[in-house]
């Protein structure tokens, strides 16, 4: 009797192994064969193999037909979680982006959207973390309330999107909820999603939050840090200056810049409200008092940011128009040099001249199609000066066009400084090209003209030198200030975390 029981148990183990292999392969024929041998195999498997059912395996691998057959035979497999992570098959299918399988599972029981695993994740959370945007859309359509589930440290699904840098999923979730308070939710550390984006240097996410949502830029976390504090207290990065400019442009402040009365208010530290001094009434907007900010964060953050984007766009358009104009002029000077080109060869080299007496010609050799300035008693002197400046202006203007078309962040002070200096070089090169063209085309001995040209060039070069020096000193001062602030905080704040 005991031998018979052991034999049956061995057969059951082998069948369970075959069921697992069928799930791995997605073999419906193998499943049907097992069901013919034992009609209750799926019921026993859900008890014996509770750690991972055949539907869990099929959901991971995306075996749609196999999963559909399992659900036809035993529909309640759709809601059965595994033992280790308490995840349902929908969790696994959502995380792996198997959209059709997700729809099949939701058809059996839409409420499984709300099932949470041991970490508090719903299938929607896992789909968002993995960036499965189409799955997120499907889950939101059936059970939008799944977005309200909190995970460890009381983080929302928006926190998870920022932590895993899933901007597209974040946009979809924000647009679907339309809840300003939800966007400004805090975790156990008091961090909003803007704090996390600043800590991780996610500049695209920061721009989106500031321009398209009602995120509040000056909320303090439990360490009394604003998003700007989090940025400056973290290890420095090449993007820090650009991110700081974006935050400052939207009204972001350091905690020490917030008045004590506002900082001590509960609406700043624990609740998601704007700073009182950033909410002037209509009278204050029209006539701000001395020392009081005239702009309000409420209702103006998005407008300010968009106006800044428009200004940058206008500068970009102006730069590319001027650069194209300079490149066109330089190209024309290159192919049509001042003074023209020789229309024929000198008679010494023209075999077709025959015995016909040539007209008076220069006593030097020249070839048809070559620049007249390239020949002469002092050959190539004016020509070299002219074309060096012209080529410099041509290359500089093309460089500006290339930089703009490459999509570099023009709001970055470094890139904008490089762009402007390059444009100055192009304009100065065109000025010198004009100067050498006039000198080459003007008869010698015109001293009045020489003096005028010298005064004009010296004035122009002095102006360019002053501009470059002033902007260069300003940029160096900004770098030194940022570097000094970082060095001064490195010792005392190295251990601070978000």
Backbone torsions as a table, in degrees:
resi	resn	phi	psi	omega
1	UNK	NA	-43.9	178.0
2	UNK	-65.5	-37.6	178.7
3	UNK	-62.8	-40.9	179.1
4	UNK	-63.8	-41.3	179.2
5	UNK	-64.6	-41.0	178.7
6	UNK	-65.9	-37.3	179.6
7	UNK	-65.2	-42.2	178.4
8	UNK	-63.4	-41.4	179.9
9	UNK	-63.7	-39.2	178.2
10	UNK	-64.6	-40.3	178.2
11	UNK	-62.7	-42.7	178.9
12	UNK	-61.8	-41.0	179.7
13	UNK	-63.0	-42.5	179.4
14	UNK	-64.5	-39.1	179.1
15	UNK	-66.7	-38.7	176.9
16	UNK	-62.7	-38.9	178.0
17	UNK	-65.4	-41.3	178.0
18	UNK	-65.8	-35.1	177.0
19	UNK	-65.1	-40.4	177.8
20	UNK	-64.0	-44.1	179.1
21	UNK	-63.6	-38.8	177.3
22	UNK	-63.0	-38.8	178.2
23	UNK	-67.0	-39.2	178.5
24	UNK	-63.9	-37.8	-178.7
25	UNK	-87.5	-17.1	-174.9
26	UNK	69.9	31.4	-175.1
27	UNK	-87.4	108.5	177.9
28	UNK	-71.5	-34.2	179.3
29	UNK	-62.1	-42.5	178.0
30	UNK	-63.9	-38.1	178.5
31	UNK	-63.6	-44.9	179.1
32	UNK	-62.9	-38.2	178.0
33	UNK	-62.3	-43.0	178.9
34	UNK	-66.0	-38.1	178.8
35	UNK	-68.0	-32.5	176.0
36	UNK	-67.9	-35.7	179.1
37	UNK	-74.9	-34.6	-177.3
38	UNK	-150.8	104.2	-177.3
39	UNK	-66.5	-21.8	-177.3
40	UNK	-99.7	14.6	-174.8
41	UNK	-63.5	-36.3	179.3
42	UNK	-68.9	-35.1	177.4
43	UNK	-68.2	-42.7	179.2
44	UNK	-69.2	-37.0	-178.5
45	UNK	-64.3	-34.2	-179.8
46	UNK	-68.5	-18.0	177.3
47	UNK	-97.0	-49.1	-177.0
48	UNK	-70.0	-41.5	-176.8
49	UNK	-108.5	47.3	-176.2
50	UNK	-65.5	-20.6	179.6
51	UNK	-64.0	-29.6	-177.5
52	UNK	-165.2	108.4	-179.5
53	UNK	-82.2	170.3	177.9
54	UNK	-62.7	-31.7	179.3
55	UNK	-70.1	-33.8	174.4
56	UNK	-60.3	-45.7	-179.4
57	UNK	-63.5	-45.9	179.6
58	UNK	-63.6	-33.2	179.8
59	UNK	-69.9	-36.2	177.5
60	UNK	-66.5	-43.6	-174.1
61	UNK	-87.5	-11.4	177.8
62	UNK	77.9	28.5	178.2
63	UNK	-79.7	89.0	-172.3
64	UNK	-65.0	-50.8	-176.8
65	UNK	-63.8	-40.0	178.8
66	UNK	-64.0	-44.4	179.2
67	UNK	-64.4	-38.1	179.1
68	UNK	-62.6	-38.8	179.3
69	UNK	-69.2	-38.8	176.2
70	UNK	-61.1	-44.0	-179.0
71	UNK	-67.6	-31.7	177.0
72	UNK	-66.1	-38.0	-178.9
73	UNK	-80.2	-35.4	-176.9
74	UNK	-146.6	86.0	-174.9
75	UNK	-61.5	-30.4	-175.8
76	UNK	-71.1	-3.7	172.7
77	UNK	-62.8	-24.7	-177.9
78	UNK	-65.0	-26.3	-177.0
79	UNK	-105.3	0.5	-175.3
80	UNK	-84.0	119.7	177.4
81	UNK	-84.4	159.1	173.0
82	UNK	-79.3	169.5	-175.2
83	UNK	-80.8	-38.2	-172.0
84	UNK	-70.9	-52.5	-174.6
85	UNK	-108.7	-5.3	-176.4
86	UNK	58.7	37.3	179.3
87	UNK	-101.1	136.5	177.1
88	UNK	-84.8	167.2	174.3
89	UNK	-56.5	-30.6	178.8
90	UNK	-66.1	-35.9	174.5
91	UNK	-55.7	-47.5	-175.0
92	UNK	-71.3	-42.6	179.0
93	UNK	-64.7	-37.9	179.6
94	UNK	-67.9	-44.6	-179.2
95	UNK	-62.8	-31.9	-178.0
96	UNK	-94.0	1.3	173.1
97	UNK	74.4	25.5	179.0
98	UNK	-86.4	85.6	-170.4
99	UNK	-62.1	-45.9	-177.4
100	UNK	-65.9	-36.1	177.3
101	UNK	-69.3	-37.3	175.7
102	UNK	-59.1	-44.6	179.2
103	UNK	-63.0	-37.6	179.3
104	UNK	-64.1	-42.9	179.6
105	UNK	-67.9	-39.1	179.0
106	UNK	-67.6	-30.2	178.0
107	UNK	-64.4	-34.0	178.6
108	UNK	-69.7	-46.3	-177.8
109	UNK	-157.3	100.0	-179.2
110	UNK	-63.2	-24.8	-177.1
111	UNK	-68.9	-12.2	177.9
112	UNK	-66.3	-13.9	173.5
113	UNK	-57.7	-29.9	-174.6
114	UNK	-91.0	-2.7	-179.2
115	UNK	-68.2	134.9	-179.5
116	UNK	-112.3	141.3	176.7
117	UNK	-85.1	-169.1	-176.1
118	UNK	-62.6	-27.6	180.0
119	UNK	-91.8	1.7	-179.9
120	UNK	89.9	4.2	-178.1
121	UNK	-79.5	132.7	168.0
122	UNK	-90.1	169.3	173.3
123	UNK	-54.8	-33.0	177.9
124	UNK	-64.1	-41.4	178.4
125	UNK	-60.5	-46.4	-177.9
126	UNK	-66.7	-38.2	177.6
127	UNK	-64.2	-40.6	179.1
128	UNK	-66.6	-42.8	179.7
129	UNK	-61.0	-37.2	-179.7
130	UNK	-86.5	-0.1	178.2
131	UNK	72.6	25.5	180.0
132	UNK	-86.0	82.0	-170.7
133	UNK	-64.9	-41.3	-178.6
134	UNK	-65.2	-37.8	176.7
135	UNK	-66.5	-40.4	177.6
136	UNK	-58.5	-43.1	178.4
137	UNK	-59.0	-44.2	-177.7
138	UNK	-65.7	-43.0	-179.5
139	UNK	-67.9	-39.7	178.0
140	UNK	-64.1	-34.4	-178.8
141	UNK	-63.2	-37.8	-176.2
142	UNK	-89.4	-43.1	-177.0
143	UNK	-137.7	77.9	-179.7
144	UNK	-64.5	-22.2	-179.8
145	UNK	-68.0	-10.0	177.9
146	UNK	-64.8	-19.3	179.2
147	UNK	-65.9	-20.3	-174.5
148	UNK	-83.8	-7.8	179.9
149	UNK	-67.6	135.8	179.7
150	UNK	-101.7	144.6	178.3
151	UNK	-106.3	-162.6	-179.1
152	UNK	-55.1	145.9	-179.7
153	UNK	61.6	23.9	177.8
154	UNK	55.8	37.6	176.7
155	UNK	-85.9	141.3	176.9
156	UNK	-87.1	174.3	177.4
157	UNK	-64.0	-26.9	176.9
158	UNK	-68.4	-39.5	175.1
159	UNK	-58.7	-42.5	-179.4
160	UNK	-64.4	-39.7	178.7
161	UNK	-61.1	-42.3	179.8
162	UNK	-70.7	-41.8	179.4
163	UNK	-58.4	-35.8	-177.9
164	UNK	-102.4	12.1	174.5
165	UNK	55.2	52.7	178.4
166	UNK	-110.4	80.1	-173.5
167	UNK	-68.4	-41.6	-178.1
168	UNK	-64.5	-41.6	176.6
169	UNK	-64.6	-38.5	178.2
170	UNK	-61.2	-45.7	179.0
171	UNK	-59.4	-44.1	-178.9
172	UNK	-62.3	-43.7	-178.5
173	UNK	-68.2	-42.0	179.3
174	UNK	-63.4	-43.8	-179.5
175	UNK	-66.7	-32.3	-177.3
176	UNK	-76.9	-32.7	-178.1
177	UNK	-82.7	-46.2	-179.0
178	UNK	63.7	24.4	-176.6
179	UNK	-108.8	113.0	-178.1
180	UNK	-65.0	-39.0	-179.4
181	UNK	-67.3	-34.7	178.0
182	UNK	-64.6	-39.4	177.8
183	UNK	-63.5	-32.0	-178.0
184	UNK	-96.6	16.6	179.9
185	UNK	-62.8	149.6	178.9
186	UNK	-112.0	151.7	171.5
187	UNK	-91.0	-170.3	-177.6
188	UNK	-64.2	-23.5	178.0
189	UNK	-89.7	4.1	179.6
190	UNK	79.0	10.7	-177.3
191	UNK	-87.1	132.4	168.5
192	UNK	-87.6	175.5	179.3
193	UNK	-66.7	-22.8	176.4
194	UNK	-70.2	-37.5	174.0
195	UNK	-57.8	-46.9	-177.5
196	UNK	-66.3	-40.5	179.5
197	UNK	-65.2	-38.5	178.1
198	UNK	-67.8	-40.4	179.9
199	UNK	-64.6	-34.2	-177.5
200	UNK	-94.7	4.6	177.5
201	UNK	58.4	38.7	179.4
202	UNK	-88.3	83.9	-171.9
203	UNK	-66.3	-35.5	178.2
204	UNK	-65.6	-40.3	177.2
205	UNK	-65.0	-41.2	179.5
206	UNK	-62.4	-45.7	178.7
207	UNK	-60.0	-42.8	179.8
208	UNK	-63.1	-46.9	-177.9
209	UNK	-61.9	-39.7	-177.1
210	UNK	-75.1	-31.5	-174.1
211	UNK	-96.3	-27.3	-171.1
212	UNK	-117.6	-6.6	-177.9
213	UNK	-126.8	175.0	178.4
214	UNK	-97.1	34.4	179.6
215	UNK	-62.9	144.1	-178.8
216	UNK	-103.3	121.1	-166.9
217	UNK	-82.0	-18.9	-172.8
218	UNK	-113.8	26.5	175.1
219	UNK	-73.4	139.2	-180.0
220	UNK	-97.9	140.3	173.6
221	UNK	-89.1	-171.2	-175.4
222	UNK	-67.5	-20.0	175.5
223	UNK	-90.2	8.9	-178.0
224	UNK	61.2	39.7	176.9
225	UNK	-108.7	134.1	166.4
226	UNK	-85.2	176.2	177.7
227	UNK	-61.5	-35.5	178.6
228	UNK	-68.1	-36.4	174.8
229	UNK	-62.7	-43.9	180.0
230	UNK	-58.5	-41.2	180.0
231	UNK	-64.0	-47.1	-174.2
232	UNK	-77.1	-21.5	-179.0
233	UNK	-92.1	-6.1	176.6
234	UNK	-88.3	163.0	176.1
235	UNK	-53.4	138.2	-173.2
236	UNK	-66.8	154.0	-176.4
237	UNK	-144.8	158.0	-179.1
238	UNK	-61.9	-26.2	-176.7
239	UNK	-87.7	-1.9	-171.8
240	UNK	-61.3	-43.5	-177.7
241	UNK	-62.7	-42.1	179.9
242	UNK	-65.6	-44.4	179.9
243	UNK	-64.4	-40.6	179.5
244	UNK	-62.9	-39.6	177.6
245	UNK	-63.2	-41.0	179.1
246	UNK	-63.6	-44.8	179.9
247	UNK	-66.0	-46.0	179.4
248	UNK	-61.1	-38.3	179.3
249	UNK	-64.2	-19.0	178.5
250	UNK	-103.5	13.7	175.9
251	UNK	91.0	13.9	-178.8
252	UNK	-71.2	143.5	-180.0
253	UNK	-129.7	159.0	167.4
254	UNK	-80.0	156.7	-178.5
255	UNK	-60.0	-36.4	-179.1
256	UNK	-70.6	-17.5	178.5
257	UNK	-85.5	-9.3	178.6
258	UNK	-83.8	130.1	179.2
259	UNK	-56.1	142.9	-178.5
260	UNK	-54.8	-38.3	-179.4
261	UNK	-62.3	-38.8	179.0
262	UNK	-74.4	-36.6	-177.4
263	UNK	-69.1	-31.7	-177.7
264	UNK	-82.9	-9.5	-179.4
265	UNK	-73.4	142.6	-179.7
266	UNK	-64.7	-23.7	-178.2
267	UNK	-71.1	-14.9	178.7
268	UNK	-96.8	-44.7	-172.0
269	UNK	-80.3	-42.0	-172.0
270	UNK	-112.2	-22.7	-179.8
271	UNK	-112.0	158.3	-177.0
272	UNK	-91.6	75.3	175.2
273	UNK	-124.1	159.6	179.9
274	UNK	-77.7	163.7	178.3
275	UNK	-65.5	135.5	-179.2
276	UNK	-57.8	-40.6	-176.2
277	UNK	-75.4	-5.2	174.6
278	UNK	-98.6	14.0	-180.0
279	UNK	-127.5	63.5	177.6
280	UNK	-69.5	152.0	178.0
281	UNK	-80.0	-174.5	-174.7
282	UNK	-63.4	-36.1	179.5
283	UNK	-64.7	-40.6	-180.0
284	UNK	-66.2	-33.3	-179.9
285	UNK	-67.3	-33.0	-177.4
286	UNK	-82.0	-36.4	-177.6
287	UNK	-141.9	82.9	-177.9
288	UNK	-68.6	141.3	178.3
289	UNK	-74.2	162.4	-179.7
290	UNK	-63.1	128.3	178.5
291	UNK	82.6	-0.8	-178.5
292	UNK	-107.5	133.4	179.5
293	UNK	-59.2	140.2	-177.2
294	UNK	-92.3	-16.9	-176.0
295	UNK	-103.7	148.2	178.2
296	UNK	-106.7	139.4	175.0
297	UNK	-68.2	-37.5	-177.5
298	UNK	-68.8	123.4	176.1
299	UNK	77.6	-5.6	-177.4
300	UNK	-117.0	-13.4	-178.0
301	UNK	-60.2	-49.8	-179.2
302	UNK	-64.8	-42.9	179.9
303	UNK	-62.7	-43.9	-179.9
304	UNK	-62.0	-44.3	-178.2
305	UNK	-65.1	-40.8	179.7
306	UNK	-68.6	-37.5	175.8
307	UNK	-62.7	-38.8	176.9
308	UNK	-63.3	-41.3	177.6
309	UNK	-63.1	-38.7	178.8
310	UNK	-65.4	-40.5	179.0
311	UNK	-63.3	-44.0	178.4
312	UNK	-62.9	-38.8	179.0
313	UNK	-63.8	-40.1	178.6
314	UNK	-65.5	-42.3	176.9
315	UNK	-61.2	-42.8	179.4
316	UNK	-61.6	-43.1	179.5
317	UNK	-66.2	-40.6	178.4
318	UNK	-63.9	-42.9	-179.9
319	UNK	-61.6	-44.4	-176.2
320	UNK	-71.3	-32.3	176.2
321	UNK	-66.1	-47.4	179.4
322	UNK	-63.9	-40.9	-179.9
323	UNK	-63.5	-41.8	178.0
324	UNK	-64.5	-39.5	178.6
325	UNK	-62.8	-45.5	179.5
326	UNK	-64.9	-42.2	179.1
327	UNK	-62.1	-38.4	178.6
328	UNK	-65.1	-45.0	178.9
329	UNK	-62.0	-45.9	-178.9
330	UNK	-63.2	-38.0	178.5
331	UNK	-64.9	-41.9	179.2
332	UNK	-65.0	-39.5	176.2
333	UNK	-63.5	-35.6	-179.1
334	UNK	-67.8	-42.5	-176.6
335	UNK	-91.8	-19.0	176.9
336	UNK	-128.1	78.1	-174.2
337	UNK	-64.8	149.8	176.0
338	UNK	-56.5	139.8	-178.2
339	UNK	89.9	-11.6	177.6
340	UNK	81.4	-168.2	-180.0
341	UNK	-126.3	158.6	176.5
342	UNK	-67.0	136.2	-178.8
343	UNK	-86.6	-16.1	178.5
344	UNK	-151.7	174.0	176.7
345	UNK	-79.5	156.7	171.7
346	UNK	-64.0	149.3	-172.5
347	UNK	-62.1	-23.9	178.6
348	UNK	-62.6	-26.4	-175.8
349	UNK	-110.4	-0.5	-176.8
350	UNK	-97.0	104.2	-177.9
351	UNK	-69.6	-21.8	-177.7
352	UNK	-81.0	-3.0	-177.1
353	UNK	-66.8	-29.4	177.9
354	UNK	62.1	-137.2	-176.0
355	UNK	-102.4	3.5	-179.3
356	UNK	-68.1	131.7	-178.8
357	UNK	-68.9	120.7	-178.4
358	UNK	-73.1	155.5	174.5
359	UNK	-69.0	166.4	179.5
360	UNK	-57.1	133.1	-177.0
361	UNK	-133.0	159.4	174.3
362	UNK	-60.2	156.6	-178.3
363	UNK	-88.1	26.1	175.2
364	UNK	-130.1	160.5	-176.1
365	UNK	-85.2	148.1	176.7
366	UNK	-151.8	163.8	-178.2
367	UNK	-125.6	150.5	-179.8
368	UNK	-64.4	140.7	178.2
369	UNK	86.1	-5.8	179.4
370	UNK	-92.6	153.0	-178.6
371	UNK	-64.7	135.5	177.9
372	UNK	-64.2	-35.0	-179.7
373	UNK	-66.3	-18.3	-178.6
374	UNK	-77.1	-9.5	-179.4
375	UNK	-120.7	162.6	176.4
376	UNK	146.3	-178.9	180.0
377	UNK	-61.4	-34.5	176.4
378	UNK	-116.1	74.9	-166.0
379	UNK	-60.2	136.7	169.1
380	UNK	70.5	0.4	-178.4
381	UNK	-66.0	-57.7	177.4
382	UNK	-65.7	-34.9	-179.0
383	UNK	-61.6	-45.2	-179.5
384	UNK	-64.2	-44.6	179.7
385	UNK	-60.3	-46.6	-177.4
386	UNK	-61.1	-48.7	-173.6
387	UNK	-79.4	-23.2	172.0
388	UNK	-63.7	-47.7	179.9
389	UNK	-66.9	-41.0	-179.2
390	UNK	-64.3	-42.3	179.1
391	UNK	-65.9	-39.1	177.5
392	UNK	-60.6	-46.1	178.4
393	UNK	-64.1	-37.9	179.9
394	UNK	-64.9	-47.8	-179.4
395	UNK	-66.3	-40.9	-179.3
396	UNK	-63.6	-42.8	179.8
397	UNK	-67.0	-39.9	176.3
398	UNK	-64.8	-33.6	178.1
399	UNK	-64.4	-40.9	178.1
400	UNK	-63.1	-44.0	178.5
401	UNK	-60.4	-44.1	-179.4
402	UNK	-64.1	-41.8	-179.7
403	UNK	-63.9	-40.0	-179.9
404	UNK	-68.3	-44.5	-178.6
405	UNK	-70.0	-20.3	-179.5
406	UNK	-75.6	-9.4	175.5
407	UNK	82.4	24.4	177.9
408	UNK	-66.4	147.7	-178.5
409	UNK	-71.6	100.7	-176.4
410	UNK	-69.1	-16.7	176.4
411	UNK	-73.1	-11.9	175.6
412	UNK	-72.9	131.5	-177.0
413	UNK	-63.1	-36.9	-179.3
414	UNK	-64.5	-50.5	-177.8
415	UNK	-63.6	-41.1	179.1
416	UNK	-64.7	-38.8	178.8
417	UNK	-64.7	-45.0	178.1
418	UNK	-61.4	-41.0	-179.0
419	UNK	-63.9	-44.7	-177.6
420	UNK	-67.9	-42.9	179.0
421	UNK	-62.5	-41.5	177.6
422	UNK	-61.7	-38.4	177.7
423	UNK	-68.0	-37.7	174.9
424	UNK	-60.0	-42.3	178.4
425	UNK	-60.6	-43.9	-179.7
426	UNK	-63.4	-44.0	-179.4
427	UNK	-66.4	-43.5	178.6
428	UNK	-62.3	-39.9	178.0
429	UNK	-62.3	-37.5	177.4
430	UNK	-68.1	-36.5	176.1
431	UNK	-62.2	-45.4	179.3
432	UNK	-67.6	-34.9	175.9
433	UNK	-61.4	-43.7	176.7
434	UNK	-62.0	-42.7	-179.7
435	UNK	-59.5	-51.0	-177.1
436	UNK	-69.5	-28.2	174.9
437	UNK	-66.0	-44.6	179.1
438	UNK	-63.6	-43.2	179.6
439	UNK	-61.8	-42.4	-177.8
440	UNK	-68.6	-31.2	-175.9
441	UNK	-93.0	-7.7	-177.5
442	UNK	-96.9	133.0	177.6
443	UNK	-58.8	150.2	178.9
444	UNK	-68.7	153.5	178.1
445	UNK	95.0	-1.2	178.1
446	UNK	-86.2	78.0	-172.2
447	UNK	-66.7	-34.8	179.5
448	UNK	-61.1	-42.4	178.9
449	UNK	-66.3	-39.2	178.4
450	UNK	-59.7	-43.7	-179.4
451	UNK	-65.2	-41.0	178.9
452	UNK	-61.9	-42.9	179.6
453	UNK	-64.7	-41.6	-179.6
454	UNK	-63.2	-43.6	179.4
455	UNK	-63.0	-43.0	-179.4
456	UNK	-63.5	-44.2	-178.2
457	UNK	-67.5	-43.4	-180.0
458	UNK	-62.5	-41.5	178.3
459	UNK	-61.9	-45.0	-179.6
460	UNK	-63.8	-47.3	-178.9
461	UNK	-64.2	-35.8	177.1
462	UNK	-63.9	-43.5	178.6
463	UNK	-61.9	-45.0	179.9
464	UNK	-63.8	-40.2	179.7
465	UNK	-63.2	-43.7	179.2
466	UNK	-63.8	-41.2	179.3
467	UNK	-63.8	-46.4	-179.1
468	UNK	-64.2	-42.2	179.5
469	UNK	-64.2	-43.7	-177.9
470	UNK	-64.5	-44.2	178.9
471	UNK	-69.3	-37.2	178.4
472	UNK	-64.8	-42.8	178.7
473	UNK	-64.5	-40.7	178.4
474	UNK	-62.6	-41.3	179.6
475	UNK	-67.2	-43.2	178.9
476	UNK	-63.5	-40.0	178.7
477	UNK	-62.7	-40.3	178.2
478	UNK	-63.5	-44.0	177.8
479	UNK	-60.6	-47.1	-178.2
480	UNK	-63.3	-37.6	179.5
481	UNK	-65.4	-45.7	179.3
482	UNK	-64.4	-41.9	180.0
483	UNK	-65.2	-41.4	179.7
484	UNK	-66.1	-39.6	177.9
485	UNK	-64.2	-38.1	179.7
486	UNK	-68.8	-43.4	-179.4
487	UNK	-64.4	-37.2	-177.3
488	UNK	-69.9	-25.9	-178.2
489	UNK	-98.2	-9.5	-171.9
490	UNK	-62.9	-42.4	-177.7
491	UNK	-68.9	-47.4	-174.2
492	UNK	-79.5	-24.6	-173.0
493	UNK	-117.9	14.0	-177.5
494	UNK	-62.6	-31.3	-176.6
495	UNK	-89.5	-2.6	-178.0
496	UNK	-71.6	138.1	177.0
497	UNK	-120.9	163.2	-179.7
498	UNK	-68.3	NA	NA
